[in-house]
Amino acid sequence: MRPMTALLALLVLQSPGYTVQRDVVYASVAGEELKVDLFVPDKPLRTPIPAAVALHGGAWISGKRTDMDPLSIELAKRGVFVAAPQYRLAPKHKWPAMIDDAKAATRWLRANAAKYGLDKDRIGAIGVSAGAHLALLLGSTDSDPKSEPFAGASSRVKAVVSLSGPVDMSQDFPKSLDPIYLMVLGKKREEAADQIRSASPVNFVDKRSAPAFLVQGTADEIVPFAQLDRIVQKYKAAEVRYEAVVVENAHHGLVDQEDGVKAVVRAVQWLVDELKR
């Protein structure tokens, strides 16, 4: 996702309009501290402040939370409080560590709503690639109420932006990606039916799912373009509001095309507007 990060940085204006708090610890798992970067708007959309979780890409094996800085900054400048969390990565950690951490970060936001002046009912999620996949799961699933830390706090979000997100890990992906299945799931693809099901957002879409803004390029070399239609059909069947933007000839990073840059900007504003509702 580095090309997207580099090009989206051009969208950031010189006037800050936000402050950043780095390296805030939101959880500790088996002695490993998990950290989040917070982007606090100078001019909130409303009080209490709406918030968003920003999740980086990297095929669940790489990437870092600062990759989301450009998108986080744009949201903060539009009045949205943003939390960009670290999450555990493969091959050291296996699924579902990644979604467990994304959910824990969302619960942490809700548990700390009073401290940061947040509206706990107006939390969205935005993600790129693997981060988009996690964001989609935040929109259609929730934590067990007894989940620790922050038991009792929901991890379900109000709105989701998916930029080049995979949605159905059971099909479309070529055999050349089998090593990623093994690294992330801890099993060969053909032996990991249960994990693949739990890691596929299409399996959890229902009428309670959050509205979504989906962007994908037709020339995506990582996430097959057919994936977009698979989740669109699920949203249609469940009568969930969505907007799908197809970027002709754009690759996985999207912003190799001018229309891709425009689509990402639209996605950011869509999330802002959804959190105003």
Beta strands, then each sheet from edge to edge (+ up, - down):
strand 1: 18-29
strand 2: 32-41
strand 3: 49-55
strand 4: 81-85
strand 5: 118-128
strand 6: 160-163
strand 7: 212-217
strand 8: 242-247
sheet 1: 1+ 2- 4+ 3+ 5+ 6+ 7+ 8+
end
